Amino acid sequence: MSSSIAGHPLIGRERELHALGAAVDEALHGGLAVVALRGVAGIGKTRLLAELGCLATARGMRVLAGRAAEFEPELPFAPFVRALGSGDALSGTPDVPAATIERHRVHRQAAARLRRAAADGGLLLALDDLHWADAASLELLAHLVRHPPQAPILLAVAFQPDQAPARLLSALGLAKQGFTAIDLAPFTADEVAELAGDAEAPRLHEESGGNPLLLLAEVDGNPLDGALTALPPAAGRVAHALAVGGDGSEPAILAHLAELPVPKVLAALDELVRRDLIRQDGSPYGFAFRHPVLRRAAYESAGFDWTTAAHRRADQWLRLRGSSPVTRAPHIERHAASGDLDSAATLVEAAQLALPSAPASAARWLEAALRLLPSEGDGEDESVALRHTLAVAYFAQGRLDDGRALLRRLLPALDQGRRARALSLCVEIDQLLGDHESARRTLRSELAVAAAGQRPRILLHLATACHDAGRTAAARLWAEQALAEGRGRRIYAAGAHALLAVLAGRREQREHVARCVELLDATPDEELGEALEVAIRAAQAELLVNRFADVTRHAARALPIARATGEVGLVHGLLCVLATGKFQTGPIGEAQACAADALEVAELVGSPKRPALTG
């Protein structure tokens, strides 16, 4: 079986085409189906995705295609954006509260867009080169596989297995039904002969190793190793510019990057198209390399100094046109030098935009910004603040050990407000990792130097850490000390009563809960926001004495505050107790929604304990 795309017949691949046809059938009749095309560079994954697109179109399905790129691995949701177009759900500015880290809401919005796209005849979503995909894209992929949209959707992905990140393999491993893996092998000698003729087949098969990309380049008389070196100067310069600008670059920006007049750029583009090095990327004026191997070759042959200057020109072009800091950040990373405070500020802004939905990208840009700041003087305070945000980004993406290590180094340098928040997060990570002794050690160290106003909260943390470790007597002593030192602050006194209720007998339990409820109800939101974990402890105590209405009331009150501050651990805890309360008071649908939200928060953070708590 063969067909023709881009001038060459498809050789062999009968088994693969049959499997792809079966996957189309499965998607049209059974909901989401997933196909993974695996193989080395040039083996034909992109070509088979194109063939799959033809099969899907013939069956009346809509086809959307995107790809990840080697030189922009940090752009949030890049392959999905290229397939679906930009939009709030995938642009780094999700249609959810700006500081929230409940990024599963972004994933649900994207899934809803796919359902709508599949409504009329089904949808093929083809994503190429996912071994270069950003972490946010792989999280979205995992969401789609774990929670299949109820629609006729075929999700086809292609990647190089030797470069595939663990997160990609884990996401595909979630597929239970409707999953097809296709490993692409090199052409056989007979298949090479079918393409090139018997006389040349032995030599071409040996030289190419049966790799279709290398083989076709030889057959066309345009071997890859000399494809760029033989270009006229202007065409070579434009190829370098396209390697910097990336897929979809238009003549105007290429002229700016190449520092050539537009007419010369247009003539160079014609020459590159004639040599089949680049093609239009599907947009009216945008171009892309025929294969990522060619882009890499063009980028590397341009030289470090030229590409650095070209990235600076790209950043300038985007800035003058009001582009988002997220769009500018990949170029800034590659041109900014130490001491460039304007570039550092833009990277920080990009990180802040990305943090809600793409914390891995945010962390990368924060790390890049920190490298630009001076280590002493005016930059030192800003560096401390950025490192605190970086620790939050590590935590949000599930890098618990990295987040904890950074927080421990930062604690002595933080101001009082940030220090309290950092300590709470550090202890929370200890608890999630089951390292209760480390939590107690950190807390006792902080207690020794804490101001009087901070001591009650630290004492409450100590009581909780001892309780979680099964040290009941110590937990009671710390809770009683917190109550004694926190009587002037309702929020801390409420927290102490909640902990003492958990540790007390039945009769005392009710008394402590009643006092906790009274104090919490009298606490203004501003004060509650200083120690939101108290709302979780209060709800847990209220559950013990069946005060379910108080559970839902207090958790529902605290939840929007936690969301507004982006404290993912507290959001998770509040969702858990809110779900438990609503299962008792109703509506059941709301309880199920809260439980589902809590589970997805746990899965994204990657805690070893949280899925068990919410499952």
DRENTORLUM-574363 format. One record per residue (C-alpha): residue number from 1; y, x, z. Coordinates in steps of 0.02 Angstrom, whole numbers. Layout:
<recs>
{NUM {Y X Z}},
...
</recs>
This chain:
<recs>
{1 {0 0 0}},
{2 {172 70 -42}},
{3 {351 16 -61}},
{4 {510 107 -109}},
{5 {659 141 1}},
{6 {796 268 -41}},
{7 {709 321 -202}},
{8 {541 376 -135}},
{9 {381 274 -126}},
{10 {298 256 42}},
{11 {141 362 42}},
{12 {-8 309 146}},
{13 {30 228 314}},
{14 {-79 76 275}},
{15 {-144 67 453}},
{16 {31 81 523}},
{17 {101 -53 408}},
{18 {-40 -170 456}},
{19 {0 -143 641}},
{20 {184 -176 609}},
{21 {145 -336 515}},
{22 {37 -394 661}},
{23 {179 -357 781}},
{24 {297 -466 677}},
{25 {170 -607 686}},
{26 {152 -587 873}},
{27 {339 -592 902}},
{28 {360 -748 795}},
{29 {221 -839 885}},
{30 {216 -769 1061}},
{31 {388 -711 1118}},
{32 {436 -531 1148}},
{33 {328 -398 1064}},
{34 {358 -212 1082}},
{35 {315 -74 957}},
{36 {332 111 996}},
{37 {332 233 849}},
{38 {294 408 913}},
{39 {298 573 822}},
{40 {385 739 793}},
{41 {550 757 701}},
{42 {537 714 517}},
{43 {365 632 530}},
{44 {427 465 462}},
{45 {477 360 613}},
{46 {644 309 538}},
{47 {562 267 373}},
{48 {434 155 457}},
{49 {573 68 554}},
{50 {654 32 385}},
{51 {489 -34 318}},
{52 {473 -143 472}},
{53 {647 -208 437}},
{54 {589 -261 263}},
{55 {436 -348 336}},
{56 {542 -440 464}},
{57 {673 -492 338}},
{58 {537 -561 224}},
{59 {480 -670 370}},
{60 {656 -737 399}},
{61 {698 -630 551}},
{62 {869 -560 584}},
{63 {870 -369 591}},
{64 {983 -267 706}},
{65 {967 -78 711}},
{66 {1040 59 820}},
{67 {1001 237 864}},
{68 {1036 363 1000}},
{69 {1122 526 953}},
{70 {1086 703 1008}},
{71 {1268 748 1035}},
{72 {1321 591 1129}},
{73 {1178 567 1255}},
{74 {1297 507 1391}},
{75 {1381 362 1299}},
{76 {1328 205 1396}},
{77 {1214 87 1300}},
{78 {1249 182 1137}},
{79 {1097 126 1035}},
{80 {1118 -54 1092}},
{81 {1304 -53 1053}},
{82 {1268 14 879}},
{83 {1143 -127 854}},
{84 {1236 -271 935}},
{85 {1415 -213 916}},
{86 {1529 -186 1065}},
{87 {1564 -322 1189}},
{88 {1596 -340 1373}},
{89 {1412 -338 1419}},
{90 {1385 -166 1343}},
{91 {1553 -81 1332}},
{92 {1565 -3 1503}},
{93 {1675 -146 1564}},
{94 {1547 -280 1605}},
{95 {1594 -460 1633}},
{96 {1555 -447 1819}},
{97 {1665 -392 1965}},
{98 {1739 -223 1923}},
{99 {1670 -125 2070}},
{100 {1498 -202 2081}},
{101 {1341 -97 2059}},
{102 {1230 -248 2023}},
{103 {1206 -188 1847}},
{104 {1058 -303 1819}},
{105 {1191 -434 1784}},
{106 {1246 -329 1634}},
{107 {1064 -323 1579}},
{108 {1049 -511 1591}},
{109 {1205 -534 1485}},
{110 {1131 -419 1353}},
{111 {966 -514 1357}},
{112 {1062 -676 1332}},
{113 {1147 -601 1178}},
{114 {977 -556 1108}},
{115 {911 -731 1139}},
{116 {1058 -804 1045}},
{117 {1032 -681 902}},
{118 {849 -732 891}},
{119 {882 -918 895}},
{120 {875 -943 707}},
{121 {714 -869 642}},
{122 {682 -727 764}},
{123 {752 -553 788}},
{124 {697 -374 756}},
{125 {791 -251 866}},
{126 {752 -76 800}},
{127 {808 71 908}},
{128 {783 247 839}},
{129 {783 418 922}},
{130 {770 350 1098}},
{131 {719 521 1164}},
{132 {909 551 1162}},
{133 {955 384 1240}},
{134 {1071 375 1390}},
{135 {1003 318 1558}},
{136 {1093 150 1551}},
{137 {1006 109 1386}},
{138 {838 152 1459}},
{139 {873 42 1611}},
{140 {916 -101 1493}},
{141 {757 -68 1394}},
{142 {655 -77 1556}},
{143 {740 -241 1601}},
{144 {698 -318 1432}},
{145 {516 -265 1448}},
{146 {501 -315 1630}},
{147 {589 -482 1604}},
{148 {549 -528 1422}},
{149 {679 -643 1343}},
{150 {602 -811 1302}},
{151 {632 -795 1116}},
{152 {544 -728 959}},
{153 {601 -547 974}},
{154 {517 -390 910}},
{155 {582 -236 1000}},
{156 {538 -79 900}},
{157 {578 94 968}},
{158 {551 266 894}},
{159 {554 432 984}},
{160 {485 608 993}},
{161 {356 608 1134}},
{162 {379 791 1179}},
{163 {564 757 1216}},
{164 {544 583 1291}},
{165 {621 566 1464}},
{166 {511 497 1602}},
{167 {623 343 1615}},
{168 {583 296 1433}},
{169 {396 314 1457}},
{170 {406 217 1620}},
{171 {502 75 1535}},
{172 {372 61 1397}},
{173 {235 69 1526}},
{174 {299 -96 1597}},
{175 {243 -189 1441}},
{176 {90 -293 1488}},
{177 {57 -391 1330}},
{178 {116 -379 1151}},
{179 {133 -189 1157}},
{180 {84 -81 1008}},
{181 {93 109 1009}},
{182 {85 198 842}},
{183 {66 388 837}},
{184 {117 457 667}},
{185 {14 598 595}},
{186 {66 721 458}},
{187 {21 684 278}},
{188 {-151 737 222}},
{189 {-175 851 72}},
{190 {-223 699 -33}},
{191 {-64 607 18}},
{192 {41 760 -28}},
{193 {-46 762 -198}},
{194 {-4 578 -223}},
{195 {180 622 -202}},
{196 {193 794 -283}},
{197 {45 806 -401}},
{198 {-117 903 -386}},
{199 {-47 1069 -446}},
{200 {87 1087 -312}},
{201 {-3 995 -172}},
{202 {-93 1142 -87}},
{203 {65 1249 -76}},
{204 {178 1107 -21}},
{205 {52 1045 107}},
{206 {38 1218 184}},
{207 {225 1252 185}},
{208 {275 1082 254}},
{209 {128 1056 371}},
{210 {120 880 300}},
{211 {290 838 378}},
{212 {368 707 262}},
{213 {548 763 291}},
{214 {512 943 245}},
{215 {397 892 103}},
{216 {522 774 20}},
{217 {661 902 35}},
{218 {552 1026 -61}},
{219 {502 896 -192}},
{220 {685 852 -219}},
{221 {729 1035 -240}},
{222 {844 1030 -90}},
{223 {754 1120 53}},
{224 {829 1090 223}},
{225 {853 1272 268}},
{226 {976 1294 124}},
{227 {1047 1119 109}},
{228 {1211 1161 198}},
{229 {1236 1343 156}},
{230 {1247 1303 -30}},
{231 {1388 1177 -11}},
{232 {1562 1200 -85}},
{233 {1689 1248 52}},
{234 {1772 1078 67}},
{235 {1605 986 74}},
{236 {1544 1107 207}},
{237 {1701 1078 310}},
{238 {1681 890 299}},
{239 {1497 905 348}},
{240 {1552 1001 503}},
{241 {1682 867 539}},
{242 {1552 728 524}},
{243 {1439 824 644}},
{244 {1579 823 773}},
{245 {1640 645 739}},
{246 {1466 569 738}},
{247 {1387 422 650}},
{248 {1510 297 581}},
{249 {1652 420 557}},
{250 {1774 362 423}},
{251 {1871 467 296}},
{252 {2034 461 393}},
{253 {1966 538 553}},
{254 {1860 660 453}},
{255 {2019 719 367}},
{256 {2098 747 537}},
{257 {1948 841 604}},
{258 {1923 946 447}},
{259 {2111 976 427}},
{260 {2100 926 245}},
{261 {2197 795 144}},
{262 {2109 628 124}},
{263 {2082 646 -66}},
{264 {1987 810 -38}},
{265 {1884 727 99}},
{266 {1838 583 -16}},
{267 {1782 704 -151}},
{268 {1681 803 -22}},
{269 {1598 644 41}},
{270 {1548 602 -138}},
{271 {1469 774 -153}},
{272 {1375 756 11}},
{273 {1311 584 -40}},
{274 {1259 651 -211}},
{275 {1156 785 -125}},
{276 {1079 652 -11}},
{277 {1140 740 146}},
{278 {1240 592 209}},
{279 {1238 405 178}},
{280 {1348 259 221}},
{281 {1295 198 392}},
{282 {1306 12 354}},
{283 {1491 -10 389}},
{284 {1613 -21 243}},
{285 {1688 153 265}},
{286 {1580 245 391}},
{287 {1459 387 353}},
{288 {1311 468 442}},
{289 {1190 609 408}},
{290 {1028 561 324}},
{291 {930 635 468}},
{292 {980 703 641}},
{293 {907 872 592}},
{294 {1047 889 463}},
{295 {1181 844 590}},
{296 {1116 975 710}},
{297 {1115 1105 572}},
{298 {1293 1061 521}},
{299 {1355 1065 701}},
{300 {1275 1232 742}},
{301 {1330 1315 580}},
{302 {1512 1267 613}},
{303 {1523 1389 758}},
{304 {1578 1366 937}},
{305 {1764 1398 913}},
{306 {1778 1277 767}},
{307 {1681 1136 851}},
{308 {1782 1157 1012}},
{309 {1945 1140 917}},
{310 {1875 994 816}},
{311 {1825 902 976}},
{312 {2004 929 1037}},
{313 {2069 853 876}},
{314 {1946 706 894}},
{315 {2007 674 1071}},
{316 {2188 680 1012}},
{317 {2149 557 872}},
{318 {2065 435 990}},
{319 {2201 450 1123}},
{320 {2340 412 1000}},
{321 {2246 256 946}},
{322 {2223 192 1124}},
{323 {2035 219 1131}},
{324 {1943 197 1295}},
{325 {1918 349 1407}},
{326 {1731 314 1389}},
{327 {1745 346 1202}},
{328 {1849 502 1228}},
{329 {1743 578 1366}},
{330 {1606 658 1256}},
{331 {1741 752 1159}},
{332 {1836 803 1316}},
{333 {1677 876 1390}},
{334 {1664 992 1240}},
{335 {1843 1052 1227}},
{336 {1926 1049 1399}},
{337 {1947 1213 1493}},
{338 {1964 1246 1679}},
{339 {2133 1191 1743}},
{340 {2155 1052 1614}},
{341 {2205 919 1740}},
{342 {2247 786 1609}},
{343 {2072 798 1537}},
{344 {1998 794 1712}},
{345 {2095 635 1750}},
{346 {2029 554 1591}},
{347 {1850 601 1635}},
{348 {1873 524 1808}},
{349 {1941 365 1729}},
{350 {1792 360 1611}},
{351 {1675 383 1760}},
{352 {1757 242 1855}},
{353 {1736 127 1706}},
{354 {1555 177 1682}},
{355 {1500 176 1865}},
{356 {1465 -12 1879}},
{357 {1342 -17 1734}},
{358 {1302 165 1692}},
{359 {1304 274 1849}},
{360 {1212 418 1764}},
{361 {1353 434 1635}},
{362 {1480 418 1775}},
{363 {1396 560 1870}},
{364 {1397 672 1717}},
{365 {1583 645 1688}},
{366 {1625 670 1872}},
{367 {1530 835 1868}},
{368 {1627 885 1712}},
{369 {1793 836 1795}},
{370 {1751 939 1949}},
{371 {1723 1092 1840}},
{372 {1900 1075 1774}},
{373 {1986 1061 1944}},
{374 {2051 1214 2037}},
{375 {1942 1256 2186}},
{376 {2089 1283 2303}},
{377 {2263 1214 2332}},
{378 {2313 1044 2265}},
{379 {2145 1013 2182}},
{380 {2043 1033 2341}},
{381 {2078 860 2414}},
{382 {2047 777 2247}},
{383 {1885 875 2229}},
{384 {1823 809 2397}},
{385 {1862 629 2347}},
{386 {1775 651 2179}},
{387 {1621 726 2261}},
{388 {1609 574 2374}},
{389 {1614 461 2221}},
{390 {1486 574 2138}},
{391 {1369 551 2286}},
{392 {1387 362 2267}},
{393 {1344 379 2082}},
{394 {1190 483 2124}},
{395 {1135 349 2247}},
{396 {1164 209 2123}},
{397 {1053 290 1991}},
{398 {914 326 2116}},
{399 {947 512 2144}},
{400 {928 489 2331}},
{401 {896 670 2379}},
{402 {1043 733 2276}},
{403 {1158 601 2350}},
{404 {1105 639 2527}},
{405 {1125 828 2506}},
{406 {1300 808 2435}},
{407 {1353 687 2572}},
{408 {1294 806 2709}},
{409 {1397 947 2636}},
{410 {1549 833 2620}},
{411 {1551 751 2792}},
{412 {1656 884 2882}},
{413 {1788 882 2744}},
{414 {1814 694 2729}},
{415 {1954 594 2806}},
{416 {1908 467 2940}},
{417 {1887 317 2825}},
{418 {1783 407 2693}},
{419 {1685 498 2827}},
{420 {1627 334 2905}},
{421 {1572 265 2736}},
{422 {1488 428 2688}},
{423 {1395 436 2854}},
{424 {1331 258 2832}},
{425 {1269 296 2657}},
{426 {1189 459 2710}},
{427 {1096 373 2851}},
{428 {1045 231 2736}},
{429 {968 356 2616}},
{430 {876 438 2762}},
{431 {807 268 2811}},
{432 {755 227 2633}},
{433 {664 392 2619}},
{434 {580 360 2787}},
{435 {664 513 2862}},
{436 {712 434 3028}},
{437 {722 599 3120}},
{438 {848 665 2996}},
{439 {952 507 3018}},
{440 {952 527 3207}},
{441 {995 712 3194}},
{442 {1144 677 3079}},
{443 {1206 534 3188}},
{444 {1196 633 3350}},
{445 {1292 774 3267}},
{446 {1427 653 3209}},
{447 {1434 566 3378}},
{448 {1479 731 3460}},
{449 {1639 748 3357}},
{450 {1682 565 3324}},
{451 {1845 486 3375}},
{452 {1833 347 3504}},
{453 {1858 212 3373}},
{454 {1713 275 3268}},
{455 {1586 296 3408}},
{456 {1526 114 3420}},
{457 {1474 110 3237}},
{458 {1381 275 3253}},
{459 {1294 210 3409}},
{460 {1239 55 3313}},
{461 {1169 166 3175}},
{462 {1075 266 3306}},
{463 {1001 109 3382}},
{464 {945 50 3211}},
{465 {869 220 3167}},
{466 {771 223 3330}},
{467 {712 43 3305}},
{468 {652 81 3128}},
{469 {558 232 3194}},
{470 {471 126 3327}},
{471 {568 203 3472}},
{472 {611 38 3557}},
{473 {671 105 3725}},
{474 {791 228 3643}},
{475 {852 92 3525}},
{476 {893 -21 3673}},
{477 {989 118 3762}},
{478 {1094 158 3608}},
{479 {1129 -29 3578}},
{480 {1184 -54 3758}},
{481 {1299 97 3745}},
{482 {1371 26 3581}},
{483 {1404 -138 3670}},
{484 {1491 -50 3814}},
{485 {1602 56 3701}},
{486 {1633 -79 3572}},
{487 {1689 -224 3681}},
{488 {1866 -209 3617}},
{489 {1807 -233 3435}},
{490 {1720 -396 3393}},
{491 {1625 -327 3244}},
{492 {1541 -189 3346}},
{493 {1505 -302 3493}},
{494 {1426 -427 3373}},
{495 {1318 -288 3300}},
{496 {1262 -232 3472}},
{497 {1213 -410 3522}},
{498 {1117 -428 3358}},
{499 {1016 -270 3391}},
{500 {985 -316 3573}},
{501 {922 -486 3514}},
{502 {792 -401 3404}},
{503 {738 -294 3552}},
{504 {742 -430 3686}},
{505 {621 -562 3748}},
{506 {632 -742 3688}},
{507 {755 -809 3818}},
{508 {875 -661 3808}},
{509 {857 -664 3621}},
{510 {942 -833 3606}},
{511 {1083 -780 3721}},
{512 {1118 -621 3621}},
{513 {1112 -717 3456}},
{514 {1231 -850 3520}},
{515 {1354 -717 3575}},
{516 {1334 -625 3410}},
{517 {1371 -783 3310}},
{518 {1524 -820 3416}},
{519 {1595 -645 3392}},
{520 {1555 -636 3206}},
{521 {1637 -803 3172}},
{522 {1795 -740 3258}},
{523 {1796 -578 3157}},
{524 {1918 -577 3009}},
{525 {1854 -521 2839}},
{526 {1955 -360 2846}},
{527 {1867 -307 3006}},
{528 {1698 -365 2942}},
{529 {1722 -255 2789}},
{530 {1730 -101 2901}},
{531 {1549 -125 2955}},
{532 {1461 -245 2838}},
{533 {1290 -189 2897}},
{534 {1326 -293 3053}},
{535 {1313 -451 2947}},
{536 {1137 -400 2895}},
{537 {1086 -362 3074}},
{538 {1160 -528 3132}},
{539 {1065 -625 2999}},
{540 {903 -537 3045}},
{541 {929 -585 3227}},
{542 {972 -764 3179}},
{543 {810 -777 3081}},
{544 {713 -737 3241}},
{545 {779 -895 3326}},
{546 {776 -1005 3170}},
{547 {966 -1018 3151}},
{548 {946 -1027 2962}},
{549 {1114 -1109 2928}},
{550 {1200 -964 3016}},
{551 {1096 -841 2915}},
{552 {1153 -913 2748}},
{553 {1332 -935 2808}},
{554 {1354 -757 2868}},
{555 {1261 -676 2723}},
{556 {1357 -780 2595}},
{557 {1520 -730 2677}},
{558 {1482 -544 2678}},
{559 {1404 -533 2505}},
{560 {1564 -542 2400}},
{561 {1644 -411 2513}},
{562 {1496 -294 2485}},
{563 {1503 -327 2298}},
{564 {1689 -290 2292}},
{565 {1663 -122 2376}},
{566 {1512 -78 2268}},
{567 {1398 -40 2417}},
{568 {1232 -69 2333}},
{569 {1126 -46 2489}},
{570 {1221 -179 2583}},
{571 {1215 -295 2432}},
{572 {1027 -277 2431}},
{573 {1009 -311 2617}},
{574 {1122 -462 2610}},
{575 {1030 -535 2461}},
{576 {865 -516 2555}},
{577 {923 -610 2710}},
{578 {1016 -738 2605}},
{579 {858 -773 2505}},
{580 {758 -792 2667}},
{581 {886 -911 2739}},
{582 {896 -1016 2582}},
{583 {707 -1031 2572}},
{584 {723 -1124 2737}},
{585 {881 -1224 2704}},
{586 {875 -1241 2515}},
{587 {908 -1256 2376}},
{588 {747 -1166 2330}},
{589 {816 -1118 2160}},
{590 {959 -1023 2242}},
{591 {835 -937 2359}},
{592 {731 -882 2210}},
{593 {886 -818 2119}},
{594 {939 -715 2271}},
{595 {764 -642 2288}},
{596 {760 -597 2103}},
{597 {930 -513 2118}},
{598 {872 -414 2270}},
{599 {717 -354 2180}},
{600 {816 -296 2028}},
{601 {940 -202 2138}},
{602 {793 -116 2221}},
{603 {713 -69 2056}},
{604 {873 7 1989}},
{605 {907 112 2143}},
{606 {729 174 2137}},
{607 {700 165 2324}},
{608 {519 191 2377}},
{609 {541 56 2511}},
{610 {650 -77 2434}},
{611 {528 -156 2311}},
{612 {407 -182 2454}},
{613 {544 -264 2556}},
{614 {589 -384 2416}},
{615 {419 -413 2337}},
</recs>
